[in-house]
Amino acid sequence: MTNPNKEYAFPVYEVTGGMTLRDYFAAKAMQGLIAADAHDGGCVKCGDKYIAPLAYEMADDMLKARTE
């Protein structure tokens, strides 16, 4: 298997860049975290200090699960 941190979420034949699978997973995780946070009356403004790093931690866990 190739390096999961270098895989693209939407691969094309002539890769010139784009969203990585890690970014895609983090975006999906962040979407859920923000929705859950807003539903619970939390602080969405905390995104850059709490939600964004947590989303990438979750994305890293998802990538790790793919290789186990």
All heavy atoms as TSV, in Angstrom:
chain	resi	resn	atom	element	x	y	z
A	1	MET	N	N	0.851	-1.190	0.000
A	1	MET	CA	C	0.000	0.000	0.000
A	1	MET	C	C	0.884	1.237	0.000
A	1	MET	O	O	1.915	1.283	0.651
A	1	MET	CB	C	-0.901	-0.026	1.229
A	1	MET	CG	C	-1.776	1.177	1.356
A	1	MET	SD	S	-2.894	1.011	2.759
A	1	MET	CE	C	-4.243	1.915	2.125
A	2	THR	N	N	0.459	2.242	-0.712
A	2	THR	CA	C	1.201	3.494	-0.739
A	2	THR	C	C	1.022	4.230	0.584
A	2	THR	O	O	0.194	3.866	1.406
A	2	THR	CB	C	0.722	4.383	-1.899
A	2	THR	OG1	O	-0.662	4.654	-1.702
A	2	THR	CG2	C	0.931	3.707	-3.242
A	3	ASN	N	N	1.781	5.284	0.762
A	3	ASN	CA	C	1.691	6.091	1.971
A	3	ASN	C	C	0.305	6.729	2.052
A	3	ASN	O	O	-0.048	7.553	1.209
A	3	ASN	CB	C	2.772	7.166	1.944
A	3	ASN	CG	C	2.788	8.021	3.183
A	3	ASN	OD1	O	1.853	8.007	3.986
A	3	ASN	ND2	N	3.850	8.774	3.354
A	4	PRO	N	N	-0.522	6.376	3.058
A	4	PRO	CA	C	-1.885	6.915	3.123
A	4	PRO	C	C	-1.936	8.424	3.288
A	4	PRO	O	O	-2.925	9.050	2.938
A	4	PRO	CB	C	-2.504	6.190	4.312
A	4	PRO	CG	C	-1.372	5.667	5.100
A	4	PRO	CD	C	-0.227	5.480	4.152
A	5	ASN	N	N	-0.871	9.033	3.800
A	5	ASN	CA	C	-0.861	10.487	3.952
A	5	ASN	C	C	-0.610	11.188	2.622
A	5	ASN	O	O	-0.744	12.394	2.526
A	5	ASN	CB	C	0.194	10.914	4.966
A	5	ASN	CG	C	-0.169	10.488	6.360
A	5	ASN	OD1	O	-1.339	10.436	6.722
A	5	ASN	ND2	N	0.820	10.144	7.157
A	6	LYS	N	N	-0.233	10.431	1.610
A	6	LYS	CA	C	0.035	11.011	0.290
A	6	LYS	C	C	-1.030	10.630	-0.723
A	6	LYS	O	O	-0.958	11.013	-1.875
A	6	LYS	CB	C	1.409	10.560	-0.216
A	6	LYS	CG	C	2.565	10.988	0.658
A	6	LYS	CD	C	2.748	12.485	0.647
A	6	LYS	CE	C	3.950	12.872	1.492
A	6	LYS	NZ	N	4.139	14.284	1.589
A	7	GLU	N	N	-2.011	9.838	-0.324
A	7	GLU	CA	C	-3.083	9.456	-1.231
A	7	GLU	C	C	-4.059	10.620	-1.383
A	7	GLU	O	O	-4.303	11.350	-0.440
A	7	GLU	CB	C	-3.840	8.253	-0.689
A	7	GLU	CG	C	-3.050	6.970	-0.709
A	7	GLU	CD	C	-3.883	5.807	-0.215
A	7	GLU	OE1	O	-4.918	5.527	-0.835
A	7	GLU	OE2	O	-3.493	5.211	0.782
A	8	TYR	N	N	-4.624	10.746	-2.556
A	8	TYR	CA	C	-5.602	11.797	-2.798
A	8	TYR	C	C	-7.011	11.260	-2.633
A	8	TYR	O	O	-7.301	10.123	-2.987
A	8	TYR	CB	C	-5.423	12.401	-4.196
A	8	TYR	CG	C	-4.168	13.223	-4.288
A	8	TYR	CD1	C	-2.995	12.690	-4.777
A	8	TYR	CD2	C	-4.158	14.532	-3.816
A	8	TYR	CE1	C	-1.827	13.444	-4.823
A	8	TYR	CE2	C	-3.009	15.287	-3.859
A	8	TYR	CZ	C	-1.844	14.741	-4.363
A	8	TYR	OH	O	-0.706	15.492	-4.393
A	9	ALA	N	N	-7.881	12.075	-2.073
A	9	ALA	CA	C	-9.269	11.687	-1.875
A	9	ALA	C	C	-9.978	11.540	-3.211
A	9	ALA	O	O	-10.854	10.698	-3.371
A	9	ALA	CB	C	-9.992	12.717	-1.011
A	10	PHE	N	N	-9.610	12.351	-4.178
A	10	PHE	CA	C	-10.212	12.325	-5.499
A	10	PHE	C	C	-9.093	12.229	-6.529
A	10	PHE	O	O	-8.701	13.226	-7.120
A	10	PHE	CB	C	-11.061	13.579	-5.728
A	10	PHE	CG	C	-12.085	13.783	-4.660
A	10	PHE	CD1	C	-11.886	14.686	-3.635
A	10	PHE	CD2	C	-13.261	13.040	-4.656
A	10	PHE	CE1	C	-12.830	14.863	-2.638
A	10	PHE	CE2	C	-14.209	13.206	-3.661
A	10	PHE	CZ	C	-13.997	14.115	-2.649
A	11	PRO	N	N	-8.549	11.037	-6.728
A	11	PRO	CA	C	-7.387	10.905	-7.613
A	11	PRO	C	C	-7.730	11.211	-9.071
A	11	PRO	O	O	-8.849	10.997	-9.526
A	11	PRO	CB	C	-6.978	9.450	-7.459
A	11	PRO	CG	C	-8.138	8.754	-6.870
A	11	PRO	CD	C	-8.964	9.780	-6.154
A	12	VAL	N	N	-6.729	11.723	-9.762
A	12	VAL	CA	C	-6.830	11.962	-11.196
A	12	VAL	C	C	-5.594	11.352	-11.838
A	12	VAL	O	O	-4.612	11.048	-11.168
A	12	VAL	CB	C	-6.930	13.470	-11.526
A	12	VAL	CG1	C	-8.236	14.056	-11.045
A	12	VAL	CG2	C	-5.763	14.232	-10.963
A	13	TYR	N	N	-5.612	11.201	-13.137
A	13	TYR	CA	C	-4.487	10.561	-13.805
A	13	TYR	C	C	-3.243	11.437	-13.828
A	13	TYR	O	O	-2.143	10.947	-13.726
A	13	TYR	CB	C	-4.883	10.130	-15.209
A	13	TYR	CG	C	-5.893	9.018	-15.171
A	13	TYR	CD1	C	-7.228	9.250	-15.441
A	13	TYR	CD2	C	-5.514	7.732	-14.819
A	13	TYR	CE1	C	-8.151	8.224	-15.383
A	13	TYR	CE2	C	-6.430	6.700	-14.747
A	13	TYR	CZ	C	-7.748	6.954	-15.036
A	13	TYR	OH	O	-8.663	5.945	-14.961
A	14	GLU	N	N	-3.417	12.716	-13.994
A	14	GLU	CA	C	-2.284	13.645	-13.978
A	14	GLU	C	C	-2.359	14.450	-12.684
A	14	GLU	O	O	-2.945	15.518	-12.638
A	14	GLU	CB	C	-2.327	14.568	-15.183
A	14	GLU	CG	C	-2.128	13.831	-16.489
A	14	GLU	CD	C	-2.151	14.792	-17.662
A	14	GLU	OE1	O	-1.794	15.965	-17.485
A	14	GLU	OE2	O	-2.532	14.352	-18.746
A	15	VAL	N	N	-1.744	13.922	-11.641
A	15	VAL	CA	C	-1.842	14.548	-10.323
A	15	VAL	C	C	-0.960	15.782	-10.265
A	15	VAL	O	O	0.241	15.718	-10.474
A	15	VAL	CB	C	-1.439	13.556	-9.206
A	15	VAL	CG1	C	-1.475	14.239	-7.855
A	15	VAL	CG2	C	-2.349	12.349	-9.230
A	16	THR	N	N	-1.592	16.902	-10.001
A	16	THR	CA	C	-0.859	18.157	-9.848
A	16	THR	C	C	-1.113	18.754	-8.475
A	16	THR	O	O	-0.755	19.871	-8.205
A	16	THR	CB	C	-1.285	19.184	-10.924
A	16	THR	OG1	O	-2.690	19.394	-10.804
A	16	THR	CG2	C	-0.946	18.691	-12.306
A	17	GLY	N	N	-1.740	17.995	-7.634
A	17	GLY	CA	C	-2.071	18.471	-6.301
A	17	GLY	C	C	-3.540	18.257	-6.053
A	17	GLY	O	O	-4.282	17.764	-6.894
A	18	GLY	N	N	-3.977	18.606	-4.902
A	18	GLY	CA	C	-5.381	18.453	-4.565
A	18	GLY	C	C	-5.542	18.053	-3.121
A	18	GLY	O	O	-4.587	18.027	-2.352
A	19	MET	N	N	-6.746	17.720	-2.784
A	19	MET	CA	C	-7.067	17.348	-1.418
A	19	MET	C	C	-6.548	15.936	-1.131
A	19	MET	O	O	-6.849	15.006	-1.878
A	19	MET	CB	C	-8.583	17.402	-1.200
A	19	MET	CG	C	-9.007	16.999	0.190
A	19	MET	SD	S	-10.794	16.973	0.393
A	19	MET	CE	C	-11.133	18.702	0.463
A	20	THR	N	N	-5.790	15.803	-0.066
A	20	THR	CA	C	-5.324	14.478	0.316
A	20	THR	C	C	-6.438	13.729	1.033
A	20	THR	O	O	-7.431	14.327	1.476
A	20	THR	CB	C	-4.109	14.551	1.249
A	20	THR	OG1	O	-4.512	15.163	2.482
A	20	THR	CG2	C	-2.962	15.333	0.615
A	21	LEU	N	N	-6.254	12.431	1.150
A	21	LEU	CA	C	-7.224	11.622	1.861
A	21	LEU	C	C	-7.293	12.070	3.326
A	21	LEU	O	O	-8.371	12.110	3.918
A	21	LEU	CB	C	-6.840	10.153	1.763
A	21	LEU	CG	C	-7.858	9.140	2.229
A	21	LEU	CD1	C	-9.198	9.341	1.520
A	21	LEU	CD2	C	-7.335	7.735	1.974
A	22	ARG	N	N	-6.174	12.467	3.893
A	22	ARG	CA	C	-6.145	12.965	5.272
A	22	ARG	C	C	-6.984	14.233	5.408
A	22	ARG	O	O	-7.761	14.384	6.346
A	22	ARG	CB	C	-4.703	13.245	5.701
A	22	ARG	CG	C	-4.567	13.729	7.133
A	22	ARG	CD	C	-3.099	13.886	7.509
A	22	ARG	NE	N	-2.958	14.228	8.902
A	22	ARG	CZ	C	-2.579	15.421	9.342
A	22	ARG	NH1	N	-2.294	16.397	8.508
A	22	ARG	NH2	N	-2.471	15.641	10.641
A	23	ASP	N	N	-6.844	15.156	4.449
A	23	ASP	CA	C	-7.649	16.377	4.470
A	23	ASP	C	C	-9.132	16.060	4.329
A	23	ASP	O	O	-9.973	16.675	4.984
A	23	ASP	CB	C	-7.221	17.331	3.349
A	23	ASP	CG	C	-5.852	17.928	3.567
A	23	ASP	OD1	O	-5.429	18.065	4.732
A	23	ASP	OD2	O	-5.201	18.271	2.562
A	24	TYR	N	N	-9.454	15.118	3.462
A	24	TYR	CA	C	-10.850	14.733	3.245
A	24	TYR	C	C	-11.447	14.149	4.522
A	24	TYR	O	O	-12.542	14.523	4.937
A	24	TYR	CB	C	-10.927	13.729	2.095
A	24	TYR	CG	C	-12.323	13.269	1.786
A	24	TYR	CD1	C	-13.215	14.085	1.099
A	24	TYR	CD2	C	-12.756	12.003	2.177
A	24	TYR	CE1	C	-14.499	13.662	0.803
A	24	TYR	CE2	C	-14.034	11.572	1.881
A	24	TYR	CZ	C	-14.902	12.408	1.201
A	24	TYR	OH	O	-16.169	11.978	0.917
A	25	PHE	N	N	-10.707	13.230	5.155
A	25	PHE	CA	C	-11.179	12.646	6.412
A	25	PHE	C	C	-11.338	13.733	7.483
A	25	PHE	O	O	-12.304	13.739	8.239
A	25	PHE	CB	C	-10.225	11.572	6.918
A	25	PHE	CG	C	-10.314	10.254	6.210
A	25	PHE	CD1	C	-9.298	9.327	6.361
A	25	PHE	CD2	C	-11.384	9.916	5.404
A	25	PHE	CE1	C	-9.364	8.091	5.739
A	25	PHE	CE2	C	-11.462	8.691	4.773
A	25	PHE	CZ	C	-10.443	7.767	4.936
A	26	ALA	N	N	-10.376	14.651	7.565
A	26	ALA	CA	C	-10.446	15.713	8.569
A	26	ALA	C	C	-11.648	16.619	8.322
A	26	ALA	O	O	-12.328	17.028	9.274
A	26	ALA	CB	C	-9.157	16.536	8.569
A	27	ALA	N	N	-11.928	16.919	7.066
A	27	ALA	CA	C	-13.078	17.768	6.745
A	27	ALA	C	C	-14.381	17.101	7.171
A	27	ALA	O	O	-15.274	17.752	7.732
A	27	ALA	CB	C	-13.110	18.076	5.249
A	28	LYS	N	N	-14.482	15.794	6.927
A	28	LYS	CA	C	-15.691	15.065	7.328
A	28	LYS	C	C	-15.802	15.013	8.850
A	28	LYS	O	O	-16.894	15.181	9.407
A	28	LYS	CB	C	-15.682	13.652	6.749
A	28	LYS	CG	C	-15.821	13.616	5.248
A	28	LYS	CD	C	-17.181	14.139	4.847
A	28	LYS	CE	C	-17.441	13.950	3.377
A	28	LYS	NZ	N	-18.783	14.366	2.991
A	29	ALA	N	N	-14.688	14.780	9.526
A	29	ALA	CA	C	-14.703	14.741	10.983
A	29	ALA	C	C	-15.062	16.116	11.550
A	29	ALA	O	O	-15.860	16.225	12.493
A	29	ALA	CB	C	-13.343	14.281	11.521
A	30	MET	N	N	-14.498	17.178	10.960
A	30	MET	CA	C	-14.770	18.534	11.436
A	30	MET	C	C	-16.246	18.878	11.271
A	30	MET	O	O	-16.841	19.507	12.145
A	30	MET	CB	C	-13.913	19.558	10.699
A	30	MET	CG	C	-14.096	20.970	11.234
A	30	MET	SD	S	-13.105	22.185	10.368
A	30	MET	CE	C	-11.484	21.739	10.937
A	31	GLN	N	N	-16.826	18.452	10.160
A	31	GLN	CA	C	-18.236	18.709	9.920
A	31	GLN	C	C	-19.080	18.115	11.054
A	31	GLN	O	O	-19.982	18.766	11.586
A	31	GLN	CB	C	-18.637	18.097	8.579
A	31	GLN	CG	C	-20.061	18.337	8.177
A	31	GLN	CD	C	-20.361	17.724	6.814
A	31	GLN	OE1	O	-19.605	16.901	6.293
A	31	GLN	NE2	N	-21.460	18.129	6.234
A	32	GLY	N	N	-18.782	16.890	11.427
A	32	GLY	CA	C	-19.513	16.247	12.514
A	32	GLY	C	C	-19.249	16.898	13.857
A	32	GLY	O	O	-20.172	17.075	14.670
A	33	LEU	N	N	-18.006	17.264	14.106
A	33	LEU	CA	C	-17.661	17.901	15.382
A	33	LEU	C	C	-18.365	19.246	15.534
A	33	LEU	O	O	-18.876	19.567	16.610
A	33	LEU	CB	C	-16.146	18.087	15.489
A	33	LEU	CG	C	-15.336	16.814	15.684
A	33	LEU	CD1	C	-13.858	17.092	15.454
A	33	LEU	CD2	C	-15.569	16.234	17.086
A	34	ILE	N	N	-18.385	20.034	14.468
A	34	ILE	CA	C	-19.041	21.342	14.537
A	34	ILE	C	C	-20.542	21.171	14.731
A	34	ILE	O	O	-21.162	21.886	15.527
A	34	ILE	CB	C	-18.725	22.186	13.290
A	34	ILE	CG1	C	-17.250	22.604	13.315
A	34	ILE	CG2	C	-19.638	23.402	13.194
A	34	ILE	CD1	C	-16.768	23.265	12.042
A	35	ALA	N	N	-21.132	20.225	14.011
A	35	ALA	CA	C	-22.570	19.990	14.154
A	35	ALA	C	C	-22.906	19.541	15.574
A	35	ALA	O	O	-23.866	20.024	16.178
A	35	ALA	CB	C	-23.032	18.944	13.152
A	36	ALA	N	N	-22.114	18.636	16.120
A	36	ALA	CA	C	-22.360	18.158	17.477
A	36	ALA	C	C	-22.135	19.270	18.495
A	36	ALA	O	O	-22.893	19.415	19.451
A	36	ALA	CB	C	-21.448	16.969	17.789
A	37	ASP	N	N	-21.100	20.081	18.266
A	37	ASP	CA	C	-20.787	21.180	19.179
A	37	ASP	C	C	-21.907	22.214	19.177
A	37	ASP	O	O	-22.343	22.681	20.225
A	37	ASP	CB	C	-19.465	21.831	18.768
A	37	ASP	CG	C	-18.941	22.801	19.805
A	37	ASP	OD1	O	-18.837	22.417	20.985
A	37	ASP	OD2	O	-18.649	23.952	19.436
A	38	ALA	N	N	-22.412	22.561	17.998
A	38	ALA	CA	C	-23.488	23.544	17.899
A	38	ALA	C	C	-24.771	22.998	18.519
A	38	ALA	O	O	-25.510	23.725	19.188
A	38	ALA	CB	C	-23.725	23.918	16.441
A	39	HIS	N	N	-25.025	21.721	18.317
A	39	HIS	CA	C	-26.228	21.078	18.878
A	39	HIS	C	C	-26.193	21.099	20.399
A	39	HIS	O	O	-27.214	21.250	21.056
A	39	HIS	CB	C	-26.344	19.636	18.368
A	39	HIS	CG	C	-27.558	18.934	18.853
A	39	HIS	ND1	N	-27.561	18.184	20.010
A	39	HIS	CD2	C	-28.816	18.877	18.358
A	39	HIS	CE1	C	-28.774	17.688	20.199
A	39	HIS	NE2	N	-29.549	18.090	19.207
A	40	ASP	N	N	-24.995	20.962	20.957
A	40	ASP	CA	C	-24.839	20.942	22.416
A	40	ASP	C	C	-24.681	22.339	23.007
A	40	ASP	O	O	-24.430	22.483	24.192
A	40	ASP	CB	C	-23.625	20.094	22.811
A	40	ASP	CG	C	-23.826	18.625	22.511
A	40	ASP	OD1	O	-24.989	18.194	22.393
A	40	ASP	OD2	O	-22.820	17.903	22.403
A	41	GLY	N	N	-24.783	23.385	22.167
A	41	GLY	CA	C	-24.646	24.751	22.648
A	41	GLY	C	C	-23.212	25.125	22.946
A	41	GLY	O	O	-22.934	26.030	23.716
A	42	GLY	N	N	-22.265	24.432	22.312
A	42	GLY	CA	C	-20.845	24.683	22.553
A	42	GLY	C	C	-20.330	25.911	21.844
A	42	GLY	O	O	-21.084	26.719	21.308
A	43	CYS	N	N	-19.021	26.007	21.824
A	43	CYS	CA	C	-18.345	27.180	21.269
A	43	CYS	C	C	-17.742	26.851	19.914
A	43	CYS	O	O	-16.625	26.362	19.832
A	43	CYS	CB	C	-17.258	27.637	22.234
A	43	CYS	SG	S	-16.265	28.993	21.621
A	44	VAL	N	N	-18.466	27.123	18.845
A	44	VAL	CA	C	-17.952	26.872	17.495
A	44	VAL	C	C	-16.745	27.766	17.215
A	44	VAL	O	O	-15.866	27.416	16.447
A	44	VAL	CB	C	-19.059	27.076	16.442
A	44	VAL	CG1	C	-18.505	26.956	15.033
A	44	VAL	CG2	C	-20.172	26.072	16.654
A	45	LYS	N	N	-16.661	28.911	17.877
A	45	LYS	CA	C	-15.527	29.820	17.689
A	45	LYS	C	C	-14.211	29.177	18.103
A	45	LYS	O	O	-13.156	29.663	17.758
A	45	LYS	CB	C	-15.735	31.102	18.493
A	45	LYS	CG	C	-16.888	31.950	18.025
A	45	LYS	CD	C	-17.032	33.170	18.908
A	45	LYS	CE	C	-18.238	33.993	18.518
A	45	LYS	NZ	N	-18.431	35.128	19.418
A	46	CYS	N	N	-14.263	28.099	18.845
A	46	CYS	CA	C	-13.061	27.423	19.315
A	46	CYS	C	C	-12.430	26.562	18.228
A	46	CYS	O	O	-11.494	25.826	18.495
A	46	CYS	CB	C	-13.375	26.549	20.527
A	46	CYS	SG	S	-14.103	27.439	21.903
A	47	GLY	N	N	-12.932	26.605	17.012
A	47	GLY	CA	C	-12.501	25.739	15.927
A	47	GLY	C	C	-11.009	25.674	15.718
A	47	GLY	O	O	-10.452	24.604	15.568
A	48	ASP	N	N	-10.335	26.829	15.686
A	48	ASP	CA	C	-8.908	26.803	15.411
A	48	ASP	C	C	-8.088	26.282	16.577
A	48	ASP	O	O	-6.959	25.865	16.407
A	48	ASP	CB	C	-8.415	28.180	14.981
A	48	ASP	CG	C	-8.574	29.232	16.069
A	48	ASP	OD1	O	-9.460	29.073	16.929
A	48	ASP	OD2	O	-7.820	30.221	16.040
A	49	LYS	N	N	-8.653	26.275	17.775
A	49	LYS	CA	C	-7.906	25.826	18.947
A	49	LYS	C	C	-8.321	24.446	19.421
A	49	LYS	O	O	-7.590	23.801	20.158
A	49	LYS	CB	C	-8.088	26.824	20.093
A	49	LYS	CG	C	-7.501	28.174	19.787
A	49	LYS	CD	C	-7.711	29.125	20.927
A	49	LYS	CE	C	-7.144	30.482	20.553
A	49	LYS	NZ	N	-7.372	31.476	21.566
A	50	TYR	N	N	-9.495	23.990	18.992
A	50	TYR	CA	C	-9.995	22.723	19.498
A	50	TYR	C	C	-10.490	21.814	18.379
A	50	TYR	O	O	-10.007	20.706	18.218
A	50	TYR	CB	C	-11.129	22.970	20.500
A	50	TYR	CG	C	-11.865	21.711	20.894
A	50	TYR	CD1	C	-11.267	20.778	21.723
A	50	TYR	CD2	C	-13.144	21.455	20.415
A	50	TYR	CE1	C	-11.927	19.616	22.071
A	50	TYR	CE2	C	-13.810	20.293	20.757
A	50	TYR	CZ	C	-13.196	19.377	21.585
A	50	TYR	OH	O	-13.850	18.231	21.916
A	51	ILE	N	N	-11.426	22.266	17.612
A	51	ILE	CA	C	-12.088	21.397	16.651
A	51	ILE	C	C	-11.159	21.010	15.497
A	51	ILE	O	O	-11.091	19.841	15.129
A	51	ILE	CB	C	-13.388	22.040	16.140
A	51	ILE	CG1	C	-14.395	22.125	17.305
A	51	ILE	CG2	C	-13.989	21.233	14.998
A	51	ILE	CD1	C	-15.685	22.827	16.982
A	52	ALA	N	N	-10.441	21.954	14.927
A	52	ALA	CA	C	-9.574	21.634	13.790
A	52	ALA	C	C	-8.480	20.629	14.168
A	52	ALA	O	O	-8.313	19.626	13.466
A	52	ALA	CB	C	-8.975	22.906	13.201
A	53	PRO	N	N	-7.734	20.842	15.246
A	53	PRO	CA	C	-6.729	19.838	15.605
A	53	PRO	C	C	-7.341	18.470	15.921
A	53	PRO	O	O	-6.782	17.437	15.555
A	53	PRO	CB	C	-6.051	20.433	16.850
A	53	PRO	CG	C	-6.288	21.892	16.758
A	53	PRO	CD	C	-7.635	22.034	16.113
A	54	LEU	N	N	-8.495	18.473	16.568
A	54	LEU	CA	C	-9.159	17.207	16.880
A	54	LEU	C	C	-9.587	16.501	15.600
A	54	LEU	O	O	-9.469	15.276	15.486
A	54	LEU	CB	C	-10.357	17.441	17.795
A	54	LEU	CG	C	-11.135	16.195	18.224
A	54	LEU	CD1	C	-10.224	15.187	18.913
A	54	LEU	CD2	C	-12.291	16.582	19.141
A	55	ALA	N	N	-10.048	17.253	14.619
A	55	ALA	CA	C	-10.458	16.655	13.344
A	55	ALA	C	C	-9.273	15.966	12.672
A	55	ALA	O	O	-9.414	14.867	12.125
A	55	ALA	CB	C	-11.048	17.722	12.427
A	56	TYR	N	N	-8.090	16.575	12.728
A	56	TYR	CA	C	-6.912	15.949	12.131
A	56	TYR	C	C	-6.444	14.747	12.946
A	56	TYR	O	O	-5.947	13.769	12.380
A	56	TYR	CB	C	-5.786	16.961	11.912
A	56	TYR	CG	C	-5.927	17.633	10.573
A	56	TYR	CD1	C	-6.460	18.899	10.459
A	56	TYR	CD2	C	-5.562	16.967	9.408
A	56	TYR	CE1	C	-6.620	19.498	9.224
A	56	TYR	CE2	C	-5.717	17.559	8.165
A	56	TYR	CZ	C	-6.241	18.824	8.079
A	56	TYR	OH	O	-6.403	19.409	6.848
A	57	GLU	N	N	-6.615	14.784	14.245
A	57	GLU	CA	C	-6.302	13.603	15.058
A	57	GLU	C	C	-7.208	12.448	14.653
A	57	GLU	O	O	-6.757	11.306	14.519
A	57	GLU	CB	C	-6.480	13.902	16.545
A	57	GLU	CG	C	-5.388	14.754	17.146
A	57	GLU	CD	C	-5.644	15.043	18.619
A	57	GLU	OE1	O	-6.222	14.177	19.317
A	57	GLU	OE2	O	-5.261	16.130	19.074
A	58	MET	N	N	-8.486	12.754	14.454
A	58	MET	CA	C	-9.438	11.721	14.036
A	58	MET	C	C	-9.081	11.211	12.634
A	58	MET	O	O	-9.157	10.004	12.370
A	58	MET	CB	C	-10.861	12.276	14.072
A	58	MET	CG	C	-11.333	12.589	15.484
A	58	MET	SD	S	-12.942	13.409	15.514
A	58	MET	CE	C	-14.001	12.007	15.217
A	59	ALA	N	N	-8.686	12.109	11.752
A	59	ALA	CA	C	-8.291	11.705	10.397
A	59	ALA	C	C	-7.077	10.786	10.451
A	59	ALA	O	O	-7.027	9.769	9.748
A	59	ALA	CB	C	-7.982	12.938	9.545
A	60	ASP	N	N	-6.113	11.110	11.297
A	60	ASP	CA	C	-4.928	10.257	11.440
A	60	ASP	C	C	-5.319	8.878	11.960
A	60	ASP	O	O	-4.773	7.858	11.510
A	60	ASP	CB	C	-3.908	10.913	12.371
A	60	ASP	CG	C	-3.271	12.147	11.751
A	60	ASP	OD1	O	-3.280	12.279	10.498
A	60	ASP	OD2	O	-2.751	12.989	12.514
A	61	ASP	N	N	-6.262	8.839	12.882
A	61	ASP	CA	C	-6.755	7.552	13.385
A	61	ASP	C	C	-7.446	6.750	12.285
A	61	ASP	O	O	-7.291	5.526	12.201
A	61	ASP	CB	C	-7.716	7.753	14.566
A	61	ASP	CG	C	-7.021	8.242	15.826
A	61	ASP	OD1	O	-5.764	8.114	15.916
A	61	ASP	OD2	O	-7.711	8.755	16.711
A	62	MET	N	N	-8.194	7.441	11.430
A	62	MET	CA	C	-8.870	6.751	10.319
A	62	MET	C	C	-7.841	6.187	9.338
A	62	MET	O	O	-7.975	5.059	8.857
A	62	MET	CB	C	-9.835	7.695	9.605
A	62	MET	CG	C	-11.103	7.955	10.387
A	62	MET	SD	S	-12.284	8.936	9.454
A	62	MET	CE	C	-11.928	10.562	10.083
A	63	LEU	N	N	-6.791	6.966	9.050
A	63	LEU	CA	C	-5.739	6.475	8.150
A	63	LEU	C	C	-5.031	5.278	8.759
A	63	LEU	O	O	-4.728	4.309	8.073
A	63	LEU	CB	C	-4.741	7.603	7.849
A	63	LEU	CG	C	-5.251	8.700	6.937
A	63	LEU	CD1	C	-4.275	9.867	6.922
A	63	LEU	CD2	C	-5.484	8.177	5.537
A	64	LYS	N	N	-4.767	5.355	10.046
A	64	LYS	CA	C	-4.103	4.238	10.736
A	64	LYS	C	C	-4.974	2.984	10.673
A	64	LYS	O	O	-4.474	1.887	10.433
A	64	LYS	CB	C	-3.813	4.614	12.186
A	64	LYS	CG	C	-3.059	3.553	12.937
A	64	LYS	CD	C	-2.783	3.996	14.372
A	64	LYS	CE	C	-2.135	2.879	15.146
A	64	LYS	NZ	N	-1.956	3.221	16.547
A	65	ALA	N	N	-6.264	3.143	10.867
A	65	ALA	CA	C	-7.190	1.996	10.828
A	65	ALA	C	C	-7.202	1.338	9.450
A	65	ALA	O	O	-7.404	0.133	9.343
A	65	ALA	CB	C	-8.593	2.443	11.224
A	66	ARG	N	N	-6.959	2.114	8.405
A	66	ARG	CA	C	-6.940	1.550	7.049
A	66	ARG	C	C	-5.755	0.650	6.821
A	66	ARG	O	O	-5.796	-0.223	5.955
A	66	ARG	CB	C	-6.874	2.684	6.010
A	66	ARG	CG	C	-8.113	3.526	5.959
A	66	ARG	CD	C	-7.959	4.601	4.899
A	66	ARG	NE	N	-8.173	4.000	3.577
A	66	ARG	CZ	C	-7.396	4.199	2.530
A	66	ARG	NH1	N	-6.358	4.969	2.624
A	66	ARG	NH2	N	-7.674	3.637	1.385
A	67	THR	N	N	-4.667	0.862	7.549
A	67	THR	CA	C	-3.444	0.108	7.323
A	67	THR	C	C	-3.278	-1.048	8.304
A	67	THR	O	O	-2.312	-1.778	8.211
A	67	THR	CB	C	-2.219	1.026	7.403
A	67	THR	OG1	O	-2.148	1.628	8.691
A	67	THR	CG2	C	-2.299	2.117	6.341
A	68	GLU	N	N	-4.174	-1.181	9.242
A	68	GLU	CA	C	-4.047	-2.259	10.243
A	68	GLU	C	C	-4.688	-3.524	9.759
A	68	GLU	O	O	-5.507	-3.597	8.931
A	68	GLU	CB	C	-4.679	-1.831	11.571
A	68	GLU	CG	C	-3.880	-0.736	12.236
A	68	GLU	CD	C	-4.485	-0.294	13.551
A	68	GLU	OE1	O	-5.650	-0.625	13.851
A	68	GLU	OE2	O	-3.777	0.400	14.295
